[in-house]
Amino acid sequence: MATIDASFASSRPARRTDWLGRAATFCYLAIAAGQLLFTAFILAFYYPSSLSGDFAAWNTKPLIKGFVAGDVSGNLFFAAHVLMAAVISFGGLVQLIPAIRGRWPAVHRWNGRVYLVSALTLSLGGLWLTWARGTWLTLTGAFGITLDAMLILTFAALAYRAARARRFALHRSWALRLFAVASAVWFMRVGYMAWGIATGGAGIGKAMDGPFDILLAFANSLVPLAVAELYLRASAHGTAAARKGVAALLGVSGLIILGGSAGAWMVMWGPYL
Ligand code: HEM
C-alpha cells in the first residue's frame, strides 16, 4: 500500500512531471477514492444513528462490541469514535492537496488542528475501547492496533512540533508518516478485500487468527509507513533508478488500493446502507 503527499511533487516543479510525481498523484487519487467511500459509509451509516441516539442500529452491522445495553460509557466512546472517524478520513485527504496549502494556508492550518485533535481522540479513545472496554478478537489484533495508536500519537507530536518551529520540510515528512499510520484501519479493510479477491482468502482464520490476520494486524500500519518512507527518500535524493522503482511501487499500490476499495464498498460498507 502507499500514501502520497502530492505537495512533494509540486514543491519540486522541475521534477513534477517525472514518473515518480505521476505515480504519487495516481496513488493519492486511488487513496482518495477509497477513503471517500469509507467516509461516505461512516456518514450514511453511523452519523444518523449516533447523532439521534439510536445506538442499537449500529448492531445491524457485524461488530466486535458495538451497542451494549446499559454500557453508557462504552456506547458514548464508540459514538465519539465513529463520529471522529469521518473527520480524520476526509480531513487527511484535504491536508495533502497542495493547491489548498498554497492558496488557502489558513484552511490548511485549521484543518490541520482538527486533524490532530481527531488523531488524538481516535487513538486514545480507540485504546480505551480496546483495553478498557475489552473490544478485541485476538490479542495479536489488539497489539497491532495498539502499535498503530502509538505511532499516530508519536508522529502527530512530531508533525505538530515541526510546524510550530516553522520547519516545513520536516513538518511535511512527519505529516506524511502520520497520514500513513492514521490511515491504517482503512488500509486494513482494503487489504483484507484486495487479498480476498487475489487469493480467495488464503490464511484468513475463522476467528481472524490465521497467518494473514496476524501479518495484517501489523502490516496495516507498517507497510504504508515503509512505502511513505521510500517515497520521501526517493523524492528527496533518490537516484533515477530509485525514483523509477518507487514510482512502480506507488503505481502497483494504487491499483491494489482501487481493487480493495471497490471490494470493501461491495462487501463491507455498501450492503449496510
Ligand atoms: C485513526 C483512525 C481510525 C479510524 C478512521 C477508525 C474508524 C473506526 C470505525 C469506522 C469503526 C466502526 C467499525 C466499523 O464499522 O468498521 C471503528 C471501531 C473501532 N475502533 Fe477505530 N478507527 C481509528 C483508529 C483506531 C485506533 C487507533 C484504535 C485502537 C487503538 C481503534 C479501535 C477501535 C475499536 C476497538 C473499535 C470497535 C470495533 C468493533 O466493535 O467491532 N480505532 N473504528
Residues whose N, C-alpha, C, O or C-beta is under 5 A from the ligand:
A	BS01	HEM	L63 I64 K65 G66 A85 L122 S123 G126 L127 L129 T130 T135 I145 T146 D148 A149 A182 V185
